[in-house]
């Protein structure tokens, strides 16, 4: 990875955070289908874990504070923290990508889709547990009640990770060729 100066790092974080928040509002009418997770993951993959995590945390912290559905602090902390995990894992994969991600674009898409699946199921499990604890709901009731939302979130993320990650990384590499992105 090339070393970006502070101004460029801040610019990337601000732009990607804005893309996350803007896309969340654009998709407001489609419950649990969001571009935020894949944008945060791509940021980590291209620019490293710390930048990906910053985008993930800031995106949910800002969106969560101006969320049309209201703010509940424990849930906001859980969602912001879990969103940063997408950036963390993206950054870790970015370091090892050439060794782990297959050169065949279809196989690579499947690999990214599997990563999206695992991350999304983890995110939904943790946030559903926090929801249950926060509102004093039986955990099994919260998890069962969350199944339709988890299914929508998981299926959309699997599709987005399969279709979007590799072309986005290749596009970033074309824009910033000196960025050591494993494509």
C-alpha positions as CSV (number, residue, x, y, z in Angstrom):
1,X,0.0,0.0,0.0
2,X,1.2,3.4,-0.8
3,X,1.3,6.0,2.0
4,X,-1.4,8.5,1.5
5,X,-0.8,11.9,3.1
6,X,-3.3,13.0,5.8
7,X,-5.3,15.2,3.5
8,X,-5.8,12.4,1.0
9,X,-6.7,10.0,3.8
10,X,-9.3,12.4,5.2
11,X,-10.6,13.0,1.7
12,X,-11.1,9.3,1.1
13,X,-12.8,8.8,4.5
14,X,-15.1,11.8,3.9
15,X,-16.1,10.8,0.4
16,X,-16.7,7.1,1.2
17,X,-18.6,8.1,4.3
18,X,-20.8,10.5,2.3
19,X,-21.3,7.7,-0.3
20,X,-22.5,5.4,2.5
21,X,-24.9,7.9,4.1
22,X,-26.2,9.1,0.7
23,X,-26.8,5.6,-0.5
24,X,-28.6,4.7,2.8
25,X,-31.0,7.6,2.3
26,X,-31.5,6.6,-1.4
27,X,-32.4,3.1,-0.4
28,X,-34.5,4.1,2.6
29,X,-37.7,2.6,1.1
30,X,-36.0,-0.8,0.7
31,X,-35.7,-2.3,4.2
32,X,-32.3,-3.9,4.9
33,X,-30.9,-3.5,1.4
34,X,-28.1,-1.1,1.6
35,X,-24.8,-0.3,-0.2
36,X,-23.1,0.8,3.0
37,X,-21.6,-2.6,3.9
38,X,-20.0,-3.1,0.5
39,X,-18.7,0.5,0.3
40,X,-17.1,0.1,3.8
41,X,-15.6,-3.3,2.8
42,X,-14.2,-1.9,-0.5
43,X,-12.7,1.1,1.4
44,X,-10.9,-1.4,3.7
45,X,-9.8,-3.6,0.8
46,X,-8.4,-0.7,-1.2
47,X,-7.1,1.6,1.6
48,X,-6.5,-0.6,4.6
49,X,-8.3,-1.6,7.8
50,X,-8.0,1.7,9.6
51,X,-9.6,3.7,6.8
52,X,-12.2,1.1,6.2
53,X,-13.0,1.0,10.0
54,X,-13.2,4.8,10.1
55,X,-15.6,4.9,7.2
56,X,-17.8,2.1,8.8
57,X,-17.9,3.7,12.2
58,X,-18.5,7.3,11.0
59,X,-21.1,6.2,8.5
60,X,-23.3,4.6,11.1
61,X,-22.5,7.1,13.8
62,X,-23.6,10.0,11.5
63,X,-26.5,8.1,9.8
64,X,-27.6,6.7,13.1
65,X,-27.8,10.2,14.7
66,X,-29.9,11.5,11.9
67,X,-31.7,8.3,11.3
68,X,-35.4,8.7,10.4
69,X,-36.3,5.7,12.6
70,X,-34.9,7.3,15.8
71,X,-31.8,6.9,17.9
72,X,-31.2,4.3,20.6
73,X,-27.7,4.6,22.0
74,X,-26.8,0.9,22.6
75,X,-28.1,0.0,19.1
76,X,-26.2,2.9,17.6
77,X,-23.0,1.8,19.2
78,X,-23.5,-1.8,18.1
79,X,-24.3,-0.9,14.5
80,X,-21.4,1.6,14.2
81,X,-19.0,-0.9,15.8
82,X,-20.2,-3.8,13.7
83,X,-20.1,-1.7,10.5
84,X,-16.4,-1.0,11.1
85,X,-15.8,-4.8,11.0
86,X,-16.6,-4.8,7.3
87,X,-13.7,-2.3,6.9
88,X,-11.4,-4.3,9.2
89,X,-12.0,-7.5,7.2
90,X,-11.7,-5.7,3.9
91,X,-8.3,-4.3,5.0
92,X,-7.1,-7.7,6.2
93,X,-8.1,-9.3,2.9
94,X,-6.5,-6.4,1.0
95,X,-3.1,-7.3,2.5
96,X,-3.5,-11.0,1.6
97,X,-5.7,-10.7,-1.5
98,X,-3.3,-11.9,-4.0
99,X,-2.7,-15.0,-1.9
100,X,-6.3,-15.7,-1.0
101,X,-8.6,-14.3,-3.8
102,X,-8.7,-16.4,-7.0
103,X,-7.6,-14.8,-10.3
104,X,-10.7,-16.0,-12.0
105,X,-13.3,-13.2,-11.7
106,X,-16.2,-15.5,-11.2
107,X,-14.4,-17.5,-8.4
108,X,-13.3,-14.2,-6.9
109,X,-16.9,-12.9,-6.9
110,X,-18.0,-16.1,-5.1
111,X,-15.2,-15.6,-2.6
112,X,-16.3,-12.0,-1.9
113,X,-19.9,-13.2,-1.7
114,X,-19.0,-15.7,1.0
115,X,-17.1,-13.0,2.9
116,X,-20.2,-10.8,2.6
117,X,-22.4,-13.6,3.8
118,X,-20.3,-14.3,6.9
119,X,-19.9,-10.6,7.8
120,X,-23.6,-9.9,7.4
121,X,-24.7,-12.9,9.4
122,X,-22.3,-11.8,12.2
123,X,-23.5,-8.2,12.0
124,X,-27.1,-9.2,12.2
125,X,-26.6,-11.6,15.0
126,X,-24.7,-9.1,17.2
127,X,-27.1,-6.2,16.5
128,X,-30.2,-8.5,17.1
129,X,-28.7,-9.6,20.5
130,X,-28.1,-5.9,21.4
131,X,-31.7,-5.1,20.3
132,X,-33.0,-8.0,22.5
133,X,-31.0,-6.9,25.5
134,X,-31.8,-3.2,25.1
135,X,-35.5,-3.7,24.9
136,X,-35.7,-6.7,27.3
137,X,-37.0,-9.1,24.6
138,X,-36.4,-12.8,24.8
139,X,-33.4,-13.5,22.6
140,X,-35.0,-16.3,20.7
141,X,-38.0,-14.2,20.0
142,X,-35.7,-11.3,18.7
143,X,-33.7,-13.7,16.5
144,X,-36.8,-15.4,15.1
145,X,-38.5,-12.1,14.5
146,X,-35.4,-10.8,12.8
147,X,-35.2,-13.6,10.2
148,X,-37.0,-11.7,7.4
149,X,-34.7,-8.7,7.9
150,X,-31.6,-10.9,8.2
151,X,-32.6,-12.7,5.0
152,X,-33.1,-9.5,3.0
153,X,-29.8,-8.0,4.4
154,X,-27.8,-11.2,3.8
155,X,-29.2,-12.0,0.3
156,X,-28.7,-8.4,-0.9
157,X,-25.1,-8.3,0.5
158,X,-24.2,-11.6,-1.1
159,X,-25.3,-10.3,-4.4
160,X,-23.6,-6.9,-3.9
161,X,-20.3,-8.5,-2.8
162,X,-20.4,-10.9,-5.8
163,X,-21.2,-8.2,-8.4
164,X,-19.6,-5.0,-7.0
165,X,-16.4,-5.7,-5.1
166,X,-14.0,-6.8,-7.9
167,X,-15.1,-4.2,-10.5
168,X,-14.8,-1.4,-7.8
169,X,-11.3,-2.5,-6.8
170,X,-10.2,-2.7,-10.4
171,X,-11.7,0.8,-10.9
172,X,-9.8,2.2,-7.9
173,X,-6.6,0.6,-9.2
174,X,-7.1,2.3,-12.6
175,X,-7.7,5.7,-10.8
176,X,-4.7,5.2,-8.5
177,X,-2.4,2.8,-10.2
178,X,0.3,3.2,-7.5
179,X,-2.1,1.9,-4.9
180,X,-1.1,-1.7,-4.3
181,X,-4.6,-3.2,-4.7
182,X,-4.5,-7.0,-5.3
183,X,-6.7,-7.4,-8.4
